[in-house]
Amino acid sequence: MAHLDHQPTLVMGARGRVGKLVLEQLLAEGIPLRASARRPEPGQFPDGVEVFAADLTDPMSLRPAFEGAGQVFLYAHHEGVDGVIETARAAGVGRMVLLSSGSVIHPTSAGNAITERHREVEAAFAAASGVPVVPIRPLVLAANALGWAYQIRATASLALYRPDALTAPIHERDVAAVACAALTGTPIPVISGLLTGPAQISQRDQAAAIGRAAGKQIPVKELSRDAAMRRFSRFMPAGEAEAVLQFLDDAAAGNSPATSTVERVLGRPAISFDAWAVDHAADFR
């Protein structure tokens, strides 16, 4: 099934890190597409793609974008989820592919504030009759390391909390490819399994991989929990900062696995963190 009833597929957040890759892949496959962003501007999207201004928290803005769409790719957004569901139902959308979080099905992440927000969004969609939803669940995004870029460029070093905690970060291209598999075929249960990269790697070794790709040494020093809390709280609410530290504590306890979900869905190995670092080397120079 190339797409539902030959109706266009709407990619919401199509300028985002994953959304733009979903748009690119579906376009290459010749699927009729719509793209949305909160404030689209001329020239931001490829020719042949219908473009809509749409905000997940504003149901009125969603109606024109959803009307006539066979399926929708969207990000989990805690605010406005009821409006999204009602708009999708009214428009007769046949499938929603929801970019959620692997923490929802990761046992030791239960109770984490970020996990529970994702769980509430998934539960709202699951409870909505007539709106089939397929969650896509990456556990740790490799692109989280882009948050280190300013520090690396400014100081040629990196201060990290739990630098030896092991995770299996997933390349955003793999997340997008799994989302596209859900949009272009008959979804199978494994497609909503825990998505990770191919192998565990410490934050310290991630920094080394970035250094090799960017052609520089990146010494790592360890942050105390209090110092890490102060640092994260500069650019996110304190509750979210605490949730991020809890994820790192859990990883340090050995609870952040590598899974085979990507390979089982796509028929090829997941992309390594070393390859991700090469792809993003310019961000760290």
C-alpha positions as MATLAB code, in Angstrom:
seq = 'MAHLDHQPTLVMGARGRVGKLVLEQLLAEGIPLRASARRPEPGQFPDGVEVFAADLTDPMSLRPAFEGAGQVFLYAHHEGVDGVIETARAAGVGRMVLLSSGSVIHPTSAGNAITERHREVEAAFAAASGVPVVPIRPLVLAANALGWAYQIRATASLALYRPDALTAPIHERDVAAVACAALTGTPIPVISGLLTGPAQISQRDQAAAIGRAAGKQIPVKELSRDAAMRRFSRFMPAGEAEAVLQFLDDAAAGNSPATSTVERVLGRPAISFDAWAVDHAADFR';
ca = [
       0.000    0.000    0.000;
       1.806    3.127   -1.187;
      -0.491    5.398    0.835;
      -4.095    5.425    1.962;
      -6.490    5.671   -0.996;
      -4.008    7.854   -2.919;
      -4.807   10.735   -0.583;
      -1.916   13.034    0.336;
       0.165   12.380    3.422;
       0.559   15.367    5.750;
       3.967   15.773    7.399;
       3.605   18.107   10.357;
       6.655   19.884   11.741;
       8.201   19.363    8.311;
      11.088   21.720    9.090;
      12.018   19.740   12.190;
      14.973   17.409   12.493;
      12.937   14.248   11.856;
      10.018   15.768    9.946;
      12.191   17.152    7.151;
      13.740   13.704    6.632;
      10.305   12.057    6.533;
       9.286   14.625    3.898;
      12.443   13.992    1.845;
      12.037   10.202    1.866;
       8.331   10.228    1.008;
       8.953   12.754   -1.770;
      11.623   10.471   -3.236;
       9.079    7.639   -3.182;
       6.637    9.714   -5.221;
       3.953    9.942   -2.548;
       1.555   12.946   -2.743;
       2.550   15.206    0.122;
       1.502   18.084    2.270;
       3.847   19.840    4.670;
       3.035   22.044    7.613;
       4.923   24.370    9.888;
       3.727   26.928   12.386;
       5.052   29.777   10.259;
       6.018   28.514    6.791;
       7.872   30.881    4.493;
       8.290   30.832    0.706;
      11.041   28.539   -0.536;
      11.256   26.401    2.600;
       9.726   23.294    1.015;
      10.246   21.454   -2.276;
       8.115   22.169   -5.347;
       5.051   19.979   -5.627;
       4.390   19.873   -1.885;
       1.245   21.588   -0.595;
       2.191   23.806    2.340;
      -0.018   24.739    5.291;
       0.436   26.906    8.354;
      -0.671   24.641   11.210;
      -0.086   24.532   14.961;
      -0.832   21.406   17.012;
      -2.196   23.600   19.813;
      -4.673   25.412   17.506;
      -7.425   23.143   16.084;
      -8.680   25.882   13.762;
      -5.303   25.957   12.016;
      -5.313   22.158   11.663;
      -8.597   21.832    9.759;
      -7.406   22.937    6.295;
      -4.241   20.810    6.585;
      -6.101   17.676    7.766;
      -9.038   17.935    5.358;
      -8.559   15.333    2.617;
      -5.318   13.940    4.098;
      -5.141   10.145    4.160;
      -2.586   10.041    6.963;
      -0.583   12.383    9.154;
       2.925   12.267   10.617;
       3.159   14.395   13.749;
       5.155   14.934   16.904;
       3.745   14.130   20.327;
       2.662   17.470   21.812;
       1.162   17.492   25.283;
      -0.899   20.625   24.719;
      -3.875   20.489   22.383;
      -3.948   16.708   21.905;
      -7.745   16.548   22.245;
      -8.120   19.164   19.511;
      -5.780   17.209   17.229;
      -7.800   14.028   17.759;
     -11.153   15.704   17.139;
      -9.861   17.443   14.007;
      -8.404   14.183   12.669;
     -11.628   12.335   13.359;
     -13.751   15.022   11.696;
     -11.457   15.058    8.650;
     -11.564   11.267    8.309;
      -7.792   10.846    8.591;
      -7.039    7.154    8.080;
      -3.810    6.875   10.058;
      -1.693    8.974   12.419;
       1.997    8.147   12.820;
       3.041    9.696   16.126;
       6.662   10.466   16.982;
       6.621    9.550   20.667;
       9.328    8.285   23.030;
      10.735    4.859   23.761;
      10.632    5.775   27.448;
       6.889    4.968   27.346;
       7.693    1.234   26.990;
      11.044    1.312   28.819;
      10.323   -0.128   32.290;
      12.841    1.860   34.335;
      11.728    5.183   32.803;
       8.269    4.903   34.378;
       7.454    7.914   36.538;
       9.903   10.224   34.770;
       8.102   13.522   34.044;
       9.029   13.526   30.331;
       8.041    9.854   30.010;
       4.652   10.458   31.581;
       3.867   13.377   29.251;
       4.516   11.119   26.258;
       2.478    8.355   27.883;
      -0.498   10.712   28.326;
      -0.369   11.729   24.650;
      -0.210    8.100   23.512;
      -3.046    7.154   25.869;
      -5.244    9.961   24.535;
      -4.751    8.754   20.944;
      -5.251    5.104   21.939;
      -8.545    5.977   23.620;
      -9.857    7.869   20.586;
     -12.067    5.579   18.525;
     -11.849    6.099   14.790;
      -8.328    7.584   14.824;
      -5.806    4.740   14.253;
      -2.399    5.751   15.608;
       1.028    4.129   15.171;
       3.579    5.360   17.744;
       7.260    5.549   16.793;
       9.404    5.276   19.930;
      13.087    6.313   19.858;
      14.685    6.031   23.294;
      17.774    8.278   22.976;
      18.270   10.574   19.982;
      21.848   10.967   18.753;
      20.886   14.547   17.899;
      20.730   15.319   21.630;
      24.506   15.685   21.296;
      23.937   18.826   19.218;
      23.241   20.435   22.575;
      26.983   20.134   23.217;
      27.954   22.070   20.084;
      28.126   25.567   21.573;
      30.236   24.404   24.509;
      32.615   22.492   22.226;
      32.988   25.419   19.818;
      33.416   27.974   22.624;
      35.730   26.081   24.993;
      37.110   23.139   22.945;
      36.027   20.949   25.870;
      32.893   19.376   27.304;
      31.499   19.156   30.828;
      29.063   16.243   31.212;
      26.963   14.642   33.918;
      27.475   10.869   34.020;
      30.024   10.890   31.147;
      30.449    7.107   31.314;
      26.720    6.317   31.204;
      26.003    3.964   28.298;
      23.142    4.588   25.855;
      22.483    3.524   22.246;
      21.676    6.816   20.491;
      19.672    6.573   17.278;
      20.370    8.635   14.138;
      17.411   10.824   13.157;
      17.593    9.272    9.673;
      16.705    5.896   11.183;
      13.810    7.399   13.145;
      12.502    8.990    9.941;
      12.948    5.751    7.969;
      10.915    3.797   10.521;
       8.219    6.496   10.443;
       8.153    6.232    6.638;
       7.807    2.452    6.905;
       4.748    3.024    9.079;
       3.345    5.514    6.554;
       3.952    3.446    3.422;
       3.101   -0.084    4.516;
       0.866   -2.068    6.794;
       2.276   -1.352   10.255;
       3.464   -4.406   12.177;
       3.799   -4.460   15.992;
       7.611   -4.273   15.946;
       7.410   -0.852   14.264;
       6.339    0.612   17.637;
       9.095   -1.212   19.535;
      11.975    0.439   21.352;
      14.110    2.246   18.743;
      17.822    2.626   19.410;
      21.114    2.821   17.611;
      23.108   -0.385   16.960;
      25.312   -0.368   20.063;
      25.766    1.209   23.468;
      28.310    4.016   23.704;
      29.245    6.245   26.637;
      28.841   10.003   26.491;
      32.645   10.224   26.803;
      33.072    8.043   23.712;
      30.416   10.059   21.868;
      32.528   13.165   22.508;
      35.580   11.306   21.167;
      33.661   10.314   18.025;
      32.627   13.941   17.504;
      36.243   14.999   18.006;
      37.472   12.555   15.367;
      34.822   13.724   12.915;
      35.434   17.425   13.571;
      39.240   17.096   13.675;
      39.771   18.254   17.251;
      40.476   16.931   20.722;
      37.515   17.307   23.101;
      38.569   16.771   26.718;
      35.666   15.751   28.961;
      35.249   16.697   32.606;
      32.575   15.325   34.911;
      29.828   17.547   36.290;
      28.315   16.979   39.712;
      24.571   16.484   39.835;
      24.044   19.946   41.348;
      26.185   21.597   38.674;
      24.389   19.661   35.936;
      21.022   20.701   37.364;
      22.077   24.361   37.308;
      23.333   24.044   33.736;
      20.225   22.293   32.348;
      17.913   24.654   34.239;
      19.305   27.586   32.242;
      17.512   26.432   29.106;
      14.630   24.208   30.311;
      12.169   24.176   33.224;
      13.559   22.662   36.427;
      11.149   19.704   36.201;
      12.430   18.817   32.720;
      16.033   19.247   33.835;
      15.442   16.796   36.680;
      13.826   14.354   34.221;
      16.890   14.506   31.930;
      19.201   13.820   34.882;
      17.008   10.870   35.886;
      17.395    9.403   32.377;
      21.191    9.706   32.740;
      21.116    8.177   36.229;
      19.134    5.266   34.795;
      21.613    4.834   31.942;
      24.500    4.891   34.431;
      22.749    2.062   36.291;
      22.936   -0.033   33.093;
      19.318    0.358   32.048;
      19.596    1.911   28.559;
      19.714   -0.989   26.065;
      20.540   -1.389   22.385;
      17.739   -3.120   20.455;
      17.367   -4.712   17.025;
      14.112   -2.878   16.176;
      15.601   -0.739   13.390;
      17.119   -3.765   11.657;
      13.908   -5.776   12.017;
      11.825   -2.973   10.485;
      14.220   -1.752    7.781;
      16.156   -4.915    6.943;
      19.511   -3.208    7.529;
      21.585   -2.330   10.603;
      20.929    0.928   12.433;
      23.376    3.768   11.693;
      26.262    4.046   14.162;
      27.011    7.069   16.333;
      30.369    7.425   14.548;
      28.477    7.881   11.269;
      26.131   10.374   12.944;
      29.161   12.366   14.133;
      30.563   12.486   10.581;
      27.187   13.659    9.267;
      27.144   16.493   11.840;
      30.852   17.337   12.050;
      30.282   20.876   10.740;
      28.003   21.641   13.710;
      30.951   21.188   16.079;
      33.650   23.045   14.167;
];
